[in-house]
Amino acid sequence: MQQTLGHTLLIANPVSRSGMGKAGATAIERRLKELPEQVPTFDVYLTAGPGDAVHVAANAQGYDTVLVLGGDGVIHEAANGLIQIPKASRPTLGPIPLGSGNDYARTLHIARNKPEKALEELLDGRKIAADLGLVNGVYFVQTLSFGLDAAIALDTMSHRSTGRGAHLFADSGFKIFSSAKQGYAFKAEIDGVPAAGNEAVFAVQVGPTYGGGFRVCPKAVVDDGKLDVCYSKTLPAVPVTLGIFCLARFGLHTHSKHLFFAQPKHITIDFESAPPCQVDGERLEGTHFDISICPGALEVLIP
């Protein structure tokens, strides 16, 4: 039996996946009209630019469900908006993935780039209390990283209109890692335990993947109340780094002596100079970062 979404708001990025978002929104709107019992009333909002979904979602009090159609970026924005609404009246998030990476959809096992199928999966699915990460006041649903891997993610995002996902991430990775000469010096505390190094990779995950399916923290679970961390203790020779990068595509890098893994709840990290940093694929600036997990912060529809 399909669940009732109630009074629903559809937030859609019309330019996601090379402009396919507008057609996707039209298809979802058409389907919602056919579901008067599950969706008695609904509204549709097409975002006008970066940051717009934050404002719209933050003002969605009064809705029961907020469906979000687009890539990881617009889902990230919507989550940062919804979290501003008091929990007792906060709408449920329903991701409808239509993007290049779709890593949050991978974590939740939602059909990717098939909006109508994704909607049906959510209608037939259930709700979970999903964790959110928090860094310097910014929430993230999936991924935060620093250093060369963040540079790869940001380079990938600058070419996201191609819609090539993991292939584009791999291309950027080989380009950046092949020319890597030095890492980024840092000092950190991971659940109060000191750590330091000169890293090429420092990833903090809520879900297991980023870059369109690279399983950087393969044990990460979206509702376990913990962050998952992977960072390089040393900067190995370029061929070794490239080998680790290839293994990470399938989560086979976890036994590397160059990497450290942990499942903390709180991290502070300071860099000597500002590193490349991405949060759910969006750029974040700074040298000091305070990172924590917000267990069960957001109710999310999953298949």
C-alpha positions in Angstrom: 0.0 0.0 0.0 1.4 3.4 -1.0 2.0 5.9 1.8 0.4 9.3 1.9 2.7 12.2 1.3 0.1 14.8 2.4 0.4 18.5 1.4 3.5 18.3 -0.8 6.0 20.8 -2.2 8.1 19.8 -5.2 11.4 21.8 -5.4 13.0 21.1 -8.8 16.3 22.4 -10.4 15.2 22.9 -14.0 18.8 23.0 -15.3 20.0 19.7 -13.6 21.5 17.1 -15.8 22.0 19.4 -18.8 18.5 20.9 -18.6 16.6 17.6 -18.1 15.3 18.9 -14.7 12.5 20.9 -16.3 11.1 17.9 -18.1 11.6 15.8 -15.0 9.6 18.3 -13.0 6.8 18.3 -15.6 6.7 14.5 -15.4 6.5 14.4 -11.6 3.8 17.1 -11.6 1.8 15.1 -14.0 2.1 12.0 -11.9 1.2 13.8 -8.7 -2.1 14.9 -10.3 -2.9 11.3 -10.7 -2.5 10.6 -6.9 -5.2 12.5 -5.1 -5.3 10.0 -2.2 -1.5 10.0 -1.6 -1.0 13.6 -2.5 -4.2 15.6 -2.0 -2.6 19.0 -2.6 0.8 20.0 -3.9 2.8 23.0 -5.2 5.8 23.1 -7.6 8.7 25.4 -7.4 11.5 25.7 -10.0 14.7 27.0 -8.5 16.1 30.2 -10.0 19.8 29.7 -9.1 22.3 28.6 -6.5 21.1 28.9 -3.0 17.4 29.3 -3.9 16.4 25.9 -2.6 17.8 26.7 0.9 15.4 29.7 1.2 12.4 27.8 -0.3 12.9 24.7 1.9 13.4 26.9 5.0 9.9 28.4 4.4 8.2 25.0 3.8 6.6 24.8 7.2 3.0 23.7 6.7 4.0 21.1 4.1 4.1 17.4 5.1 6.6 16.4 2.4 9.2 18.2 0.3 10.2 16.3 -2.8 13.5 17.5 -4.2 14.3 16.8 -7.9 17.8 17.4 -9.0 21.4 16.5 -8.2 23.3 16.3 -4.9 23.7 20.1 -4.9 20.0 20.9 -4.7 19.3 18.1 -2.2 22.2 19.6 -0.1 20.5 23.0 -0.3 17.1 21.7 0.6 18.4 19.9 3.6 20.1 23.1 4.9 16.7 24.8 4.5 14.6 22.1 6.1 16.8 21.9 9.1 15.9 25.5 10.0 12.3 24.4 10.6 11.5 23.1 14.2 11.7 19.3 14.2 8.0 18.9 15.3 6.8 20.6 12.2 9.6 19.8 9.8 8.5 18.2 6.5 9.9 14.9 5.3 12.5 15.0 2.6 11.9 13.0 -0.6 14.9 12.9 -2.9 14.2 12.4 -6.6 17.7 12.2 -8.0 18.4 13.7 -11.4 22.1 14.7 -11.6 25.6 13.6 -12.6 26.9 12.1 -9.3 23.7 11.2 -7.4 25.7 9.9 -4.5 23.0 10.5 -1.9 20.6 8.4 -4.1 23.2 5.6 -4.1 23.3 5.7 -0.3 19.5 5.5 -0.1 19.1 3.1 -3.1 16.8 5.3 -5.0 16.5 5.0 -8.8 18.9 7.5 -10.4 17.9 9.8 -13.3 14.5 8.1 -13.6 12.2 10.6 -11.8 8.9 8.8 -12.2 10.4 5.5 -11.1 12.1 7.2 -8.1 8.7 8.7 -7.1 7.0 5.3 -7.2 9.8 3.9 -5.1 9.3 6.6 -2.4 5.5 6.1 -2.5 6.0 2.4 -1.9 8.8 2.9 0.6 9.3 4.1 4.2 10.7 6.9 6.3 14.0 6.9 8.2 15.6 9.3 10.6 18.7 10.2 8.6 21.9 11.7 10.0 23.3 15.0 8.8 26.9 16.1 9.1 27.6 19.7 10.2 30.8 21.7 9.4 31.2 25.3 10.4 27.5 25.8 10.4 26.8 24.1 7.1 24.9 20.8 7.0 25.8 18.0 4.6 23.8 14.9 3.7 26.7 12.8 2.2 30.2 14.1 1.9 32.8 16.6 3.1 36.5 16.4 2.0 39.7 18.4 2.0 42.8 18.3 -0.1 43.4 16.7 -3.5 40.2 14.6 -3.4 38.3 17.8 -2.8 40.1 19.5 -5.7 39.0 16.5 -7.8 35.4 16.9 -6.7 35.4 20.7 -7.4 37.0 20.1 -10.8 34.3 17.5 -11.5 31.5 19.9 -10.4 32.9 22.6 -12.8 32.2 20.2 -15.6 29.0 18.6 -14.2 26.9 19.6 -17.3 28.4 16.6 -19.1 26.5 14.3 -16.8 29.2 11.7 -16.8 29.4 11.1 -13.1 32.0 8.6 -12.0 33.8 8.8 -15.4 34.3 12.5 -15.0 35.5 12.1 -11.4 38.0 9.5 -12.6 39.3 11.7 -15.3 39.7 14.6 -12.9 41.4 12.3 -10.4 44.0 11.0 -12.8 44.8 14.6 -13.9 45.1 16.0 -10.4 46.8 13.0 -8.7 49.3 12.6 -11.5 50.6 16.1 -10.9 50.4 16.0 -7.1 53.7 17.1 -5.6 52.7 17.8 -2.0 49.8 17.4 0.4 48.2 19.7 2.9 49.6 19.8 6.4 47.0 19.5 9.2 46.5 19.0 12.9 43.3 17.4 14.1 41.4 15.9 17.0 39.2 13.0 16.2 36.9 12.4 19.2 39.5 14.0 21.3 42.4 11.9 19.9 45.2 14.1 18.3 46.2 13.4 14.7 48.5 15.2 12.3 50.0 14.7 8.9 50.5 15.9 5.4 47.4 14.6 3.7 46.4 14.1 0.1 42.9 12.9 1.1 40.8 13.7 4.2 37.2 12.6 3.6 34.4 12.8 6.2 31.3 10.9 5.1 27.7 10.3 6.2 27.1 7.9 3.3 29.8 5.7 1.7 30.4 7.3 -1.7 31.2 10.4 -3.5 32.3 11.3 -7.1 29.5 9.3 -8.6 30.1 6.0 -6.8 33.7 6.0 -5.4 33.4 4.0 -2.2 35.7 6.1 -0.1 34.2 5.1 3.3 32.5 1.8 2.4 31.2 1.1 5.9 29.4 4.5 6.2 25.7 4.2 7.1 23.3 7.1 6.8 21.5 6.4 10.1 24.1 5.0 12.5 24.8 8.2 14.4 28.5 8.3 13.4 30.7 10.0 10.8 33.1 7.9 8.7 36.6 9.3 8.1 39.3 8.3 5.6 42.5 10.2 5.5 46.0 9.6 4.1 48.7 9.5 6.8 51.4 10.1 4.3 51.7 11.3 0.7 53.0 8.3 -1.2 54.6 8.3 -4.6 52.3 9.2 -7.5 52.0 5.6 -8.9 50.9 4.4 -5.4 48.5 7.3 -5.0 46.9 6.5 -8.4 46.6 2.8 -7.5 44.8 3.7 -4.2 42.5 6.0 -6.2 41.6 3.2 -8.6 40.9 0.8 -5.7 38.7 3.3 -4.0 36.2 3.1 -6.9 35.2 -0.3 -5.5 36.0 0.2 -1.8 39.1 -2.0 -2.1 41.5 0.5 -0.7 40.7 0.0 3.0 43.8 -2.1 3.7 46.3 0.4 2.5 49.0 1.2 5.0 48.9 4.8 3.8 45.3 5.3 5.0 43.5 5.8 8.3 39.8 5.0 9.0 37.7 6.0 11.9 34.0 6.4 12.9 33.9 9.4 15.2 31.2 11.8 16.3 33.3 15.0 16.4 36.4 16.3 14.6 38.3 19.5 14.6 40.9 20.1 12.0 43.3 22.9 11.3 45.3 23.4 8.1 48.5 25.5 7.7 46.9 27.1 4.6 43.4 26.9 3.2 43.0 23.6 1.3 40.5 22.8 -1.4 37.3 21.9 0.5 34.0 20.6 -0.8 30.8 19.9 1.1 28.3 17.8 -1.0 30.2 19.0 -4.0 30.0 22.7 -3.2 33.1 24.8 -2.3 33.8 25.7 1.3 36.6 28.1 2.4 38.7 28.1 5.6 41.6 26.7 7.5 39.7 25.7 10.7 36.9 23.3 10.6 34.6 22.0 13.4 32.7 18.9 12.3 30.1 16.9 14.0 27.3 14.4 13.4 23.6 15.3 14.0 22.0 11.9 14.5 18.5 11.4 13.1 18.2 15.0 12.2 16.1 14.7 9.1 13.2 12.4 8.2 13.8 11.1 4.7 11.8 8.9 2.4 13.6 5.8 1.0 12.4 2.8 -1.1 
